[in-house]
Amino acid sequence: MKKVLLFSCLVALSGMIIGQDNISSASIKDLSFLIGTWEVREDNKEKTWWEESVREGNYILDSTYIELSATATSSSGKQRTYLWLIHYNTKDQQFEMVSMFSNWHKIQFDILSWDKAKRTLTVQSGGDPGSNEYHERFGEIVFDEDFNGYIWNGENKYGEKENPKIWMYLEKGTRVKNP
């Protein structure tokens, strides 16, 4: 009886340890498919506006962050640059992204959720602490089976919270160069 009880406790304990390890085993390396060079086109769903860019993905800061930097040109001929920094926050156990744009005054903070089985990266605004401006973002990026292409359906809401402007977009990306 004691052996059965001891064995049962060990099995339960090992299950808890394995479960905890699986929770904390996520890392920035889980998003390694973002590394490389991507050709990207974003289309606004309601307007005839579009933007094309080349996006470079690299590891930085001892491979604890992924940096995605891009130079883009819109259908109106305007050029801009932007930078995204992605990190895995081990304390909060979530992927986080900070975005900066040459043509917009705000720094944006998003929470990313990765579903490996569905090859889906969900982007959701993480809030603007201390800001008086309303901004909300949600999107789903679905990668193809070989992780060399994706489709991103997204929506940005900004301005007045009760009556926000809404920017709905469809972005398609194709990997053109591996690291």
N, C-alpha and C positions, 0 to 999 in steps of 0.2 A: 504494500500500500504506500509506504514512504517513497519507494522508487517511482511509482506511478505519479504521485504528487510532485516529486522533485522534477521528473521528466516533463510534466504538464507546465510547471512554472518556468522551466528553461525554454520550452517551446513558445510560451506566451511572451516571455521576455525577449527572446530572439526576434519574434514578430514585431514587437514594439521597436526594437533597435533597427531592424530592417526598414520599417515604416518611416522612422525618423530620418534614416539615412537617405531614403528616396526623396523625402521632402527637401532636405538640405543639399541634395546632390546636384541641383540645378546650377548652371554656371553660364557665363557669357559665351562659352564654347558651344552651348546649345544653339546659338544663333550664328554659327560660323558660316552658314550658307550665304550670309549677307556680304561676306568678304569678296572683293573682286570689283570689276567695272560693269556698270549697268547702263543701258540706254533706256530712258524713261520718257513716257508721254502721258501727260495728265490732261483730261478733257473735262470742262465744266459741263454738267448734264443739261443745264437750262440755257446756256449761252453758246455762242460759236467760238468762245475762247479756248485756247489750248496752250500748253507749255511743254517744251522738249528739253531734256537735260541729260547730262552724263554724270552719273553718281559713282563716286569711288568709295569703297568700303575697306577699311583697314583696322587692325588692332592697334591700340595706343595704350600708354601708361602701363607698361609691363603686361600687356594683353588682358587688362581688367576692363577695358572699354572697347566698344566698336565705334569708330568714327565714320560717319557717312557724310561726305562733302560733295557739293554739286555746283555746277554752273548751268544756268537755265536761260532759255530764250522763249518768250511768249509769242503768240500769234500777232500781237501788236508791235513786236520788235524790241520790247523791253528786255533787258538782261538783269539777272539777279544771281546772287550766290546764297547758299544756305548750308548749314551744318547741323547734323544731328549727332548727339553723343548718347550711346546706349550702355547701360551698366546693369549688372545683377546685384541688387541690394540683398545681401545675405541676412541681414537682421529682419527686414520686412518680407523676405522671400518673394521678391517680385522683380521683374525687369522694369527699368525706368529709362525714360528718354527725355533729354533736354534738347530743344530745337531753337536755333537762332537764324534770322533771316536778314539779308541786307536791305530789304524793302519793307520791313515791318518793325515797329518799335518794341514789340513784346518778346520776351523769352518765354517759350512754351514748355510745359512739363506734362508728360504723358506716362501712363502705366501701360506696359505691354504684357499680353498674356499669350503664351506659346502653347498650341495644341499640336504636338508632334504627329499624332495619329491622323489628324485632318489636314496637316501642313498649313495651319491657319495662325497668323499672328494678328491679334486684336489690339488696336490702338485706341485708348480711351483717355480723355483729358484727366489729369491728376489734380486739377484745381489750380487756382491762382491765389495763393495766400497773400493777403494784404492788398490785393488789387480791387479797384472799384469797377473794373471793366468786366463785362460778362463775356466768357468764351467757353465753348464746350465743343469737344471733338470726339468723334467715334468713327472707326473704320475697321474693316477686315481685309487682311492681305492673305490671299490664298495662293500658295506656291504650287507649281506643277510637280510631277513625280520626281524629276531629276534636279529640281531646285535651280533651274536655269531660266525660269520665267515666273511671273506672278500677275495677278489682277487685284487691285486695291479699290474697293468701293468705300467711299468715305463721305463724311458730312461734317462741316464746320458751322457752328452757330456762334454769332458774335453781335455785339452792339447792345441793344436793350433786351433784357431778359424776357420781358413780357411780349415783345414783338421783335425777335432777333432777325438779322439778315442770315440767310442760309446759303452756304456754298456746298453744293453736292457735286462730287467728282468721281471720275473713274480713271484710275492710273494703271497703265500696263508697263511692265518692265521686262527687259531681256538681258541676260548676262552676256557680255561680249568678250570678257576676259577674266580668267581665273587668276587668283593671286600668284 
